[in-house]
């Protein structure tokens, strides 16, 4: 299992950007109507939940997940645009500062600026119905790209191709997303998390392929659960071996002292 990072190759190949300037839509932040039926589309790629879960798992094991955060998968982000409720559910999202829910209530969606702060990161994993991740449709029900860029104003947008391992990063610059550059290791810096994001090739559970992983500021790839267990076991074995070596050294020293007539007791 080796790191495998795929650089910014052929960015925006399938994106069609509007050539004329379109007036900013009128956006308000209203509570989701109680009778609003959230989309319940089936996941058309069984790898998507695994890819998303690993990203959160790594953050949790590193102690980086706080109760004030919202980290979710296929979870509805809401806005009211031109008096119409618009909901999009990215494959992975991160909002650092959300308001707690009243006791015994379940969060069924999230409306930024009403239920907490802005969303900082969204990710989409290219699936069998690829194309919507690049949609800049500027009218209702709006394309995903347009919604994240022009309505929610999410600073970081990532599009991942699980089959090829290609990862594209976009940073909100002014009004528009611009391709984000990677560092010399082909990793993207995610400022809101203080971590790097990149691609790794290997196996977890029954899936062999490309995965999104986090790297810390020192360039270390952060472990997920099974790797953390293996690390702990390896450290324990190293400690056992050191203790055994110390015991053997002490016995050799005691034997040498006894041969010299020294009472080691």
Backbone bond lengths (Angstrom), bond angles and torsions (degrees), N, CA, C in turn:
res aa  C-N    CA-C-N  psi(-1)  N-CA   C-N-CA  omega(-1)  CA-C   N-CA-C  phi
1 X - - - 1.455 - - 1.519 109.56 -
2 X 1.294 117.44 120.13 1.462 121.53 -174.83 1.510 109.81 -130.42
3 X 1.343 115.98 151.68 1.462 117.67 174.08 1.519 110.02 -60.06
4 X 1.309 115.57 140.76 1.464 119.75 179.07 1.512 108.30 -142.01
5 X 1.285 116.79 104.29 1.450 119.64 -177.30 1.509 109.48 -113.44
6 X 1.314 115.31 136.89 1.447 121.42 -177.61 1.524 108.02 -112.40
7 X 1.306 117.06 123.22 1.457 120.50 -173.31 1.506 114.24 -75.46
8 X 1.317 114.89 -172.64 1.465 121.49 -177.92 1.523 109.71 -75.29
9 X 1.314 115.31 79.06 1.455 119.36 -178.41 1.515 110.00 -98.46
10 X 1.319 115.69 127.87 1.469 121.13 174.39 1.516 112.14 54.65
11 X 1.320 116.56 45.62 1.454 120.21 -179.43 1.517 110.26 -59.86
12 X 1.331 114.16 141.00 1.452 122.14 172.99 1.521 112.49 62.64
13 X 1.338 117.95 29.87 1.451 119.58 -179.18 1.522 111.22 -62.74
14 X 1.341 116.19 -35.78 1.455 119.21 -174.10 1.514 112.24 -103.75
15 X 1.313 117.52 9.17 1.452 120.26 -175.93 1.520 111.01 -91.01
16 X 1.313 115.63 134.93 1.459 120.73 175.83 1.514 108.29 -115.90
17 X 1.333 116.85 105.28 1.450 121.10 -176.85 1.519 110.22 -89.13
18 X 1.342 118.17 143.62 1.458 119.96 177.61 1.529 110.65 -63.86
19 X 1.325 116.09 139.91 1.464 119.61 -177.20 1.519 111.62 -89.45
20 X 1.324 117.31 -17.54 1.448 119.52 179.19 1.509 110.02 -112.37
21 X 1.312 115.78 154.81 1.457 120.90 179.21 1.517 110.00 -74.31
22 X 1.331 114.94 132.71 1.456 120.98 179.39 1.512 108.38 -114.97
23 X 1.315 116.05 134.12 1.461 120.27 -177.76 1.524 110.36 -59.44
24 X 1.337 115.29 142.35 1.455 120.26 178.99 1.523 109.75 -61.17
25 X 1.334 117.51 135.91 1.461 119.65 -179.19 1.529 111.27 -71.32
26 X 1.300 115.61 158.67 1.462 121.19 175.59 1.527 108.21 -82.57
27 X 1.331 116.13 110.26 1.460 121.83 -175.43 1.525 109.55 -113.24
28 X 1.312 116.15 130.98 1.468 121.88 171.85 1.518 107.82 -127.89
29 X 1.318 114.24 162.47 1.470 120.26 -175.07 1.523 108.15 -115.39
30 X 1.318 114.48 93.54 1.459 121.56 -174.93 1.528 109.70 -109.88
31 X 1.333 117.14 152.33 1.471 118.62 175.79 1.524 110.81 -64.20
32 X 1.315 115.66 144.30 1.453 120.16 178.05 1.528 108.95 -65.24
33 X 1.320 118.19 127.52 1.470 119.45 179.06 1.523 111.64 -55.53
34 X 1.327 116.41 140.70 1.464 120.74 -177.79 1.519 112.36 -59.33
35 X 1.324 117.03 -29.91 1.463 120.14 -177.58 1.534 112.76 -94.22
36 X 1.341 116.23 7.37 1.460 118.95 179.94 1.525 109.38 -72.18
37 X 1.313 116.82 127.40 1.458 121.88 -179.75 1.521 108.86 -90.48
38 X 1.320 115.99 111.33 1.454 119.92 179.48 1.526 110.08 -72.05
39 X 1.319 117.28 145.63 1.465 119.68 178.90 1.516 111.07 -62.20
40 X 1.301 115.71 139.63 1.461 121.67 -179.90 1.523 108.46 -126.45
41 X 1.319 114.71 53.03 1.458 119.39 -177.50 1.525 110.25 -70.71
42 X 1.324 117.57 138.71 1.461 119.33 176.71 1.520 110.83 -67.37
43 X 1.324 116.08 149.72 1.458 120.58 176.51 1.516 107.95 -75.55
44 X 1.351 117.12 120.90 1.448 119.83 -175.26 1.518 112.70 -90.45
45 X 1.309 117.50 7.08 1.451 121.87 175.45 1.524 107.38 -145.84
46 X 1.333 116.53 114.19 1.460 120.04 -174.10 1.520 112.39 -67.83
47 X 1.329 117.74 -13.54 1.464 120.00 177.76 1.519 112.29 -74.48
48 X 1.321 117.01 -25.04 1.462 120.07 -173.93 1.532 113.67 -58.33
49 X 1.344 119.70 -48.23 1.470 118.39 178.63 1.524 112.77 -61.72
50 X 1.340 117.32 -35.04 1.461 120.40 179.13 1.522 110.69 -66.94
51 X 1.327 116.38 -44.31 1.463 120.67 -179.85 1.522 111.11 -60.77
52 X 1.328 115.75 -42.22 1.465 120.16 -179.05 1.522 111.35 -70.01
53 X 1.329 116.63 -42.12 1.467 120.45 -177.05 1.523 111.60 -62.90
54 X 1.327 116.91 -37.54 1.463 120.57 -179.08 1.518 111.48 -63.36
55 X 1.335 116.69 -38.90 1.465 119.54 -179.88 1.520 111.18 -60.25
56 X 1.327 116.72 -42.99 1.466 120.23 178.45 1.530 110.97 -70.59
57 X 1.324 116.37 -41.56 1.464 121.12 -178.42 1.521 111.34 -55.52
58 X 1.324 115.77 -44.65 1.465 119.97 -178.54 1.529 110.36 -63.54
59 X 1.331 116.74 -42.77 1.461 120.32 179.37 1.528 111.08 -64.20
60 X 1.327 117.05 -40.21 1.463 120.90 -179.97 1.526 110.93 -64.32
61 X 1.326 116.79 -44.79 1.463 120.10 -179.19 1.525 111.36 -64.22
62 X 1.323 116.37 -28.95 1.470 120.45 178.76 1.524 111.91 -83.57
63 X 1.334 117.47 -1.28 1.462 120.95 -179.94 1.508 113.47 72.80
64 X 1.328 116.82 28.00 1.462 120.67 -175.39 1.525 113.58 -102.95
65 X 1.319 117.70 2.58 1.460 120.94 179.95 1.526 109.23 -99.38
66 X 1.334 115.36 122.28 1.460 121.64 -179.01 1.525 109.95 -110.15
67 X 1.351 117.04 155.82 1.466 119.90 179.56 1.526 113.75 -59.93
68 X 1.322 117.02 -23.54 1.466 120.58 -178.71 1.524 112.69 -80.47
69 X 1.323 117.41 -6.22 1.459 121.38 -176.87 1.525 111.19 -91.00
70 X 1.309 114.63 154.45 1.456 121.76 169.35 1.525 107.12 -120.85
71 X 1.336 115.37 114.65 1.457 122.43 175.28 1.518 105.51 -125.19
72 X 1.317 117.17 116.43 1.463 119.48 -170.26 1.517 111.49 -145.22
73 X 1.318 114.54 163.32 1.456 123.52 -179.21 1.523 109.44 -123.42
74 X 1.339 116.44 131.88 1.477 120.67 -179.40 1.521 111.16 48.46
75 X 1.315 115.07 50.03 1.454 122.12 -174.46 1.522 109.27 -116.23
76 X 1.335 116.45 133.94 1.447 121.14 -172.32 1.514 114.89 -70.00
77 X 1.336 116.49 125.46 1.463 123.36 171.15 1.524 107.25 -104.26
78 X 1.331 115.57 131.48 1.463 120.08 -168.31 1.521 112.64 -119.09
79 X 1.310 115.00 147.13 1.459 122.74 170.83 1.521 107.55 -154.26
80 X 1.309 115.60 154.87 1.461 120.84 174.62 1.520 107.42 -106.18
81 X 1.332 115.50 114.25 1.460 121.53 -174.54 1.518 108.41 -118.10
82 X 1.332 114.57 119.93 1.470 120.19 -177.16 1.537 110.39 51.45
83 X 1.346 114.28 44.29 1.465 122.61 176.74 1.523 113.89 68.46
84 X 1.333 117.64 13.89 1.461 120.38 176.56 1.522 109.61 -117.32
85 X 1.328 116.52 137.07 1.458 120.92 178.03 1.517 110.06 -75.14
86 X 1.317 115.20 127.46 1.463 121.29 179.32 1.522 108.10 -121.93
87 X 1.331 116.50 130.88 1.455 122.11 179.81 1.521 108.96 -130.67
88 X 1.325 116.37 128.29 1.457 122.51 172.94 1.523 108.11 -126.92
89 X 1.333 116.26 142.60 1.463 121.17 -177.50 1.523 110.08 -119.57
90 X 1.324 118.43 94.12 1.468 120.20 178.10 1.526 111.24 -66.38
91 X 1.324 115.45 159.65 1.459 119.92 179.99 1.528 111.55 -68.95
92 X 1.332 117.13 -25.75 1.474 120.78 175.98 1.522 107.49 -154.80
93 X 1.322 115.82 139.28 1.464 119.34 178.99 1.516 110.26 -144.10
94 X 1.324 113.82 155.10 1.470 121.20 178.52 1.521 108.88 -138.34
95 X 1.327 115.12 122.14 1.464 121.92 173.15 1.524 106.92 -124.32
96 X 1.314 119.49 120.07 1.466 121.40 -170.55 1.513 115.27 -77.18
97 X 1.335 118.61 -18.75 1.468 118.64 -171.63 1.524 109.80 -143.35
98 X 1.323 116.06 94.11 1.459 121.04 178.63 1.524 109.24 -116.18
99 X 1.320 115.51 152.02 1.457 120.03 178.64 1.522 110.26 -78.42
100 X 1.338 117.59 141.09 1.464 119.23 179.68 1.524 111.20 -68.03
101 X 1.308 114.89 149.25 1.453 120.40 176.88 1.520 110.73 -82.81
102 X 1.312 117.71 151.98 1.469 119.67 172.26 1.521 110.04 -57.69
103 X 1.306 115.84 153.20 1.463 121.11 -177.94 1.531 110.62 -57.01
104 X 1.320 115.01 140.91 1.469 123.54 177.24 1.535 113.54 71.18
105 X 1.325 117.00 12.62 1.458 119.22 174.58 1.528 110.00 -105.42
106 X 1.326 115.94 146.75 1.460 122.27 179.53 1.519 109.28 -109.39
107 X 1.316 116.13 133.68 1.458 120.09 179.53 1.527 108.95 -77.85
108 X 1.315 116.43 117.99 1.463 120.71 -179.39 1.519 112.68 -101.94
109 X 1.337 117.04 -10.46 1.454 121.70 177.77 1.524 107.04 -167.86
110 X 1.317 115.95 177.18 1.465 119.77 178.97 1.518 109.86 -139.82
111 X 1.329 115.09 127.36 1.455 122.04 175.96 1.526 108.53 -111.06
112 X 1.337 118.67 106.85 1.470 120.14 179.16 1.527 111.15 -59.01
113 X 1.332 114.89 153.14 1.460 123.54 176.53 1.535 112.50 68.93
114 X 1.316 117.05 -5.43 1.458 121.43 173.68 1.520 110.14 -114.37
115 X 1.326 116.33 -44.22 1.462 121.91 -178.79 1.519 111.95 -106.51
116 X 1.305 116.66 11.28 1.455 121.20 -179.35 1.522 110.43 151.00
117 X 1.330 115.02 -163.01 1.459 119.89 -176.73 1.512 113.19 -80.25
118 X 1.315 114.45 -173.63 1.461 121.36 -176.85 1.522 111.19 -72.58
119 X 1.321 115.52 159.85 1.462 122.32 172.61 1.525 107.83 -81.24
120 X 1.337 117.04 134.33 1.461 120.80 -175.21 1.525 114.03 -98.98
121 X 1.335 116.15 -31.06 1.460 119.82 -176.33 1.528 109.06 -140.52
122 X 1.326 116.86 134.62 1.459 121.46 167.46 1.520 108.06 -128.73
123 X 1.329 115.54 148.14 1.460 121.81 176.65 1.515 109.32 -133.05
124 X 1.317 114.38 144.91 1.452 121.27 172.75 1.520 108.26 -126.35
125 X 1.325 116.25 136.22 1.458 122.28 177.05 1.528 108.01 -104.57
126 X 1.294 116.61 119.87 1.458 120.94 -177.58 1.522 109.55 -59.58
127 X 1.332 116.12 129.47 1.459 121.84 -175.35 1.522 109.87 -120.60
128 X 1.312 114.72 -165.34 1.455 120.03 -179.33 1.526 112.31 -67.26
129 X 1.332 116.20 -17.56 1.468 120.20 179.55 1.524 109.24 -110.13
130 X 1.322 116.27 44.67 1.460 121.56 -175.65 1.521 111.64 -57.85
131 X 1.292 115.46 151.63 1.450 120.97 178.22 1.508 112.38 127.82
132 X 1.331 117.66 -40.41 1.461 120.10 -177.79 1.516 111.94 -66.30
133 X 1.348 116.68 -25.10 1.460 120.08 179.87 1.527 112.03 -63.52
134 X 1.326 117.47 -22.28 1.453 122.25 -178.87 1.530 112.61 -104.74
135 X 1.302 116.81 4.11 1.459 119.54 -171.76 1.525 111.86 -69.08
136 X 1.342 115.47 126.61 1.460 121.40 176.79 1.529 110.02 -110.82
137 X 1.307 115.93 29.17 1.464 120.78 177.71 1.525 109.55 -55.91
138 X 1.349 119.15 114.91 1.464 121.38 -170.65 1.528 114.66 -93.20
139 X 1.308 117.26 18.26 1.465 119.54 177.62 1.530 108.71 -139.47
140 X 1.320 115.23 163.53 1.464 121.04 -173.75 1.524 111.22 -52.92
141 X 1.361 118.53 134.67 1.469 128.41 6.99 1.532 114.18 -88.70
142 X 1.338 117.65 11.31 1.465 125.36 173.96 1.530 111.96 72.04
143 X 1.321 114.22 145.18 1.456 120.37 175.81 1.517 110.73 -79.56
144 X 1.314 116.32 158.00 1.468 120.38 -178.89 1.525 110.97 -60.50
145 X 1.340 115.51 -48.58 1.469 118.80 -179.05 1.523 109.52 -56.63
146 X 1.322 116.87 -48.63 1.461 121.58 -178.73 1.533 110.77 -60.52
147 X 1.311 116.46 -42.92 1.466 121.33 -178.01 1.521 110.90 -62.94
148 X 1.325 117.04 -46.06 1.465 120.00 -179.38 1.536 111.66 -69.43
149 X 1.337 115.84 -38.43 1.463 121.20 -174.18 1.518 112.90 -80.24
150 X 1.322 117.34 -50.64 1.446 121.22 -169.17 1.520 114.13 -98.58
151 X 1.329 117.10 -22.26 1.467 119.75 -176.76 1.526 111.39 -104.70
152 X 1.351 116.91 -56.98 1.460 119.25 179.27 1.521 112.59 -79.95
153 X 1.341 117.55 -25.20 1.468 122.57 -179.91 1.536 110.72 59.05
154 X 1.333 115.96 48.75 1.465 121.47 179.73 1.524 109.24 -74.75
155 X 1.336 119.21 125.55 1.466 120.65 -174.94 1.523 114.95 -62.59
156 X 1.350 117.71 -37.68 1.469 120.39 -174.38 1.525 110.36 -125.10
157 X 1.328 115.60 126.99 1.458 121.86 179.64 1.523 107.68 -128.28
158 X 1.339 115.79 125.25 1.455 121.44 -179.78 1.523 109.65 -120.71
159 X 1.328 115.69 139.29 1.453 122.82 176.40 1.523 107.20 -123.10
160 X 1.334 115.94 123.11 1.463 122.09 -173.44 1.524 109.77 -118.91
161 X 1.325 114.88 135.26 1.466 122.50 177.00 1.527 108.00 -106.55
162 X 1.338 118.94 95.93 1.472 120.50 -174.78 1.522 114.21 -60.10
163 X 1.319 117.92 -31.89 1.462 119.59 -175.89 1.523 112.39 -71.33
164 X 1.328 116.92 -36.71 1.469 120.37 -177.21 1.524 113.07 -104.27
165 X 1.329 117.37 -14.62 1.456 120.62 -177.33 1.512 113.74 81.83
166 X 1.315 117.82 10.26 1.465 120.96 -179.83 1.525 110.02 -77.97
167 X 1.312 116.06 132.91 1.462 122.38 178.68 1.514 108.58 -126.99
168 X 1.335 115.62 127.71 1.460 121.75 178.05 1.527 108.75 -116.04
169 X 1.321 116.35 132.11 1.451 121.68 178.31 1.514 110.96 -116.84
170 X 1.330 115.98 137.91 1.459 121.70 179.87 1.517 109.23 -130.09
171 X 1.315 115.72 138.45 1.452 122.69 -178.35 1.520 109.21 -117.98
172 X 1.336 115.63 133.54 1.454 119.62 179.16 1.525 109.38 -70.54
173 X 1.316 115.06 117.88 1.463 122.20 -179.77 1.516 107.95 -125.14
174 X 1.329 115.99 107.34 1.453 119.02 -173.45 1.518 109.89 68.06
175 X 1.333 116.22 -119.38 1.454 121.45 -178.98 1.517 113.39 -95.07
176 X 1.323 118.11 -11.93 1.455 120.11 -169.26 1.528 112.57 -127.88
177 X 1.329 114.64 157.58 1.451 120.68 170.75 1.522 109.57 -79.06
178 X 1.322 115.28 135.35 1.447 122.02 174.11 1.520 108.77 -122.68
179 X 1.344 118.05 145.88 1.463 119.79 178.34 1.519 111.20 -55.70
180 X 1.307 116.18 134.00 1.459 121.81 179.18 1.520 108.99 -93.65
181 X 1.314 117.08 138.58 1.452 121.40 179.43 1.521 110.68 -84.24
182 X 1.328 115.79 147.12 1.453 121.45 174.71 1.528 109.88 -92.38
183 X 1.329 115.37 167.25 1.457 119.35 176.05 1.530 109.36 -86.17
184 X 1.334 116.25 -169.64 1.463 119.89 -176.02 1.525 112.94 -66.81
185 X 1.347 116.87 -16.74 1.469 120.54 177.77 1.525 111.41 -95.76
186 X 1.321 117.07 5.46 1.459 123.67 -178.22 1.523 111.58 68.59
187 X 1.313 116.49 34.42 1.458 122.15 178.43 1.527 109.64 -109.08
188 X 1.328 115.33 147.12 1.464 121.53 176.80 1.534 109.64 -97.17
189 X 1.311 115.96 135.91 1.454 120.44 174.92 1.527 109.14 -84.47
190 X 1.344 116.34 128.56 1.459 122.29 178.12 1.517 107.02 -110.68
191 X 1.316 115.95 98.23 1.454 121.07 -169.74 1.517 112.98 -62.32
192 X 1.320 118.05 -39.35 1.465 120.70 -176.09 1.524 112.44 -66.36
193 X 1.325 117.88 -22.92 1.461 121.76 178.35 1.524 112.52 -104.50
194 X 1.318 116.73 -13.42 1.457 119.63 -178.06 1.517 112.28 66.73
195 X 1.347 116.82 32.70 1.456 122.39 -177.80 1.524 109.58 -137.83
196 X 1.327 114.85 166.35 1.450 121.43 172.63 1.524 109.61 -100.73
197 X 1.323 116.03 147.98 1.458 122.73 177.07 1.517 108.95 -119.23
198 X 1.330 115.43 134.70 1.454 119.61 179.19 1.510 111.92 -155.44
199 X 1.325 115.76 -171.90 1.458 122.95 -175.29 1.521 109.71 -113.89
200 X 1.315 115.36 139.02 1.464 123.01 178.80 1.511 108.56 -132.44
201 X 1.311 116.84 142.32 1.454 121.17 -179.92 1.519 110.01 -110.58
202 X 1.326 116.74 128.20 1.450 120.04 -179.61 1.516 111.29 172.45
203 X 1.328 115.90 -159.76 1.457 121.82 -174.47 1.514 110.91 -122.35
204 X 1.312 115.54 137.63 1.457 123.44 169.76 1.521 107.00 -142.56
205 X 1.348 115.25 131.21 1.458 120.28 -175.13 1.529 108.31 55.90
206 X 1.330 117.61 -127.21 1.462 120.71 -178.51 1.524 112.73 -99.94
207 X 1.326 116.81 6.86 1.463 119.36 -176.45 1.520 110.69 -104.98
208 X 1.323 115.23 126.00 1.460 122.18 173.68 1.527 107.47 -112.61
209 X 1.310 116.52 125.90 1.458 118.74 -179.04 1.507 111.70 164.64
210 X 1.323 115.00 -150.93 1.465 121.84 -178.22 1.533 109.51 -95.16
211 X 1.321 114.29 140.08 1.463 121.35 -179.52 1.527 109.11 -131.25
212 X 1.314 116.12 151.43 1.457 120.71 168.53 1.520 108.19 -87.02
213 X 1.337 115.34 135.82 1.465 120.95 -178.77 1.526 109.57 -134.95
214 X 1.326 114.95 158.94 1.460 122.31 174.32 1.522 109.89 -100.74
215 X 1.337 116.15 143.58 1.461 123.58 171.85 1.530 108.08 -121.11
216 X 1.332 117.02 141.93 1.464 119.56 179.29 1.526 110.25 -80.96
217 X 1.332 115.93 179.44 1.465 120.75 -174.85 1.525 112.65 -68.36
218 X 1.336 117.04 -16.99 1.460 120.84 178.66 1.525 111.93 -92.61
219 X 1.329 115.67 2.51 1.454 119.10 176.70 1.508 114.97 89.06
220 X 1.337 117.52 12.72 1.453 121.00 179.64 1.528 110.32 -91.79
221 X 1.318 116.73 131.05 1.453 120.00 175.39 1.530 108.35 -71.42
222 X 1.321 116.70 127.81 1.453 121.98 -174.44 1.527 110.10 -82.43
223 X 1.337 117.60 135.74 1.467 120.36 -172.66 1.522 113.23 -80.11
224 X 1.333 114.61 153.76 1.456 119.86 168.29 1.519 108.75 -96.89
225 X 1.326 118.38 -173.95 1.457 122.26 -167.74 1.516 115.51 -55.33
226 X 1.335 116.99 -54.95 1.462 119.35 -177.16 1.519 111.78 -64.42
227 X 1.316 116.48 -33.61 1.465 119.74 177.72 1.517 110.58 -69.42
228 X 1.326 116.94 -38.54 1.459 120.08 177.81 1.526 110.50 -63.37
229 X 1.341 117.26 -42.08 1.468 120.93 177.26 1.521 110.15 -61.12
230 X 1.332 115.85 -44.42 1.469 119.53 179.48 1.523 110.69 -62.46
231 X 1.333 117.32 -38.75 1.460 120.64 177.90 1.526 111.30 -63.01
232 X 1.344 116.12 -44.76 1.463 120.61 179.88 1.525 110.09 -62.66
233 X 1.346 116.60 -43.17 1.455 120.02 179.31 1.525 111.13 -64.28
234 X 1.341 116.34 -39.68 1.455 120.03 178.53 1.523 111.17 -65.03
235 X 1.337 116.58 -42.28 1.458 120.13 177.84 1.524 111.18 -63.09
236 X 1.346 116.44 -40.55 1.463 120.40 178.84 1.527 110.60 -63.89
237 X 1.339 116.66 -40.52 1.457 120.54 178.89 1.525 110.62 -66.48
238 X 1.326 117.02 -39.33 1.457 120.12 177.59 1.526 111.15 -64.39
239 X 1.326 116.92 -40.23 1.467 120.99 176.82 1.523 110.72 -63.91
240 X 1.351 116.04 -41.34 1.465 119.55 178.89 1.524 110.61 -62.66
241 X 1.344 116.14 -42.37 1.451 119.74 179.83 1.520 111.45 -66.21
242 X 1.332 117.29 -39.26 1.467 119.91 177.69 1.528 110.75 -64.25
243 X 1.342 116.29 -42.32 1.462 120.34 178.94 1.531 110.78 -62.77
244 X 1.337 115.88 -40.08 1.463 120.18 178.94 1.525 110.85 -65.86
245 X 1.327 117.11 -40.17 1.459 120.83 178.01 1.523 111.10 -65.16
246 X 1.341 117.19 -39.05 1.459 120.82 177.93 1.521 110.67 -65.53
247 X 1.343 116.55 -39.59 1.464 119.96 179.47 1.523 110.89 -64.71
248 X 1.351 115.49 -43.54 1.465 119.14 179.52 1.519 110.86 -65.50
249 X 1.346 116.72 -39.62 1.470 119.58 178.50 1.525 110.77 -62.53
250 X 1.344 116.36 -42.56 1.465 120.81 179.36 1.524 110.82 -63.68
251 X 1.323 117.69 -38.86 1.468 120.61 179.28 1.525 110.84 -66.46
252 X 1.339 117.01 -41.09 1.467 119.86 178.63 1.525 110.43 -64.10
253 X 1.337 116.64 -41.30 1.457 120.30 179.33 1.524 110.78 -64.64
254 X 1.323 116.75 -43.12 1.465 120.80 179.40 1.521 110.33 -62.85
255 X 1.330 117.29 -41.22 1.467 120.91 179.27 1.523 111.15 -64.12
256 X 1.348 116.14 -38.76 1.462 119.06 179.38 1.520 110.25 -67.76
257 X 1.333 117.35 -41.13 1.464 120.12 178.75 1.512 111.34 -63.59
258 X 1.335 117.08 -39.17 1.469 119.47 178.79 1.511 111.70 -65.20
259 X 1.371 114.88 -35.37 1.475 117.63 178.63 1.527 111.62 -66.71
260 X 1.316 116.55 -21.04 1.465 121.60 178.20 1.516 112.07 -93.58
261 X 1.312 115.85 5.30 1.466 120.58 178.04 1.496 114.82 83.99
262 X 1.350 116.94 15.12 1.447 121.39 -179.75 1.528 109.23 -90.41
263 X 1.335 115.74 129.63 1.459 119.78 177.69 1.532 108.17 -80.88
264 X 1.302 116.38 103.04 1.468 119.79 -176.91 1.502 112.03 -74.86
265 X 1.351 118.13 -13.25 1.443 119.99 178.19 1.515 110.70 -70.33
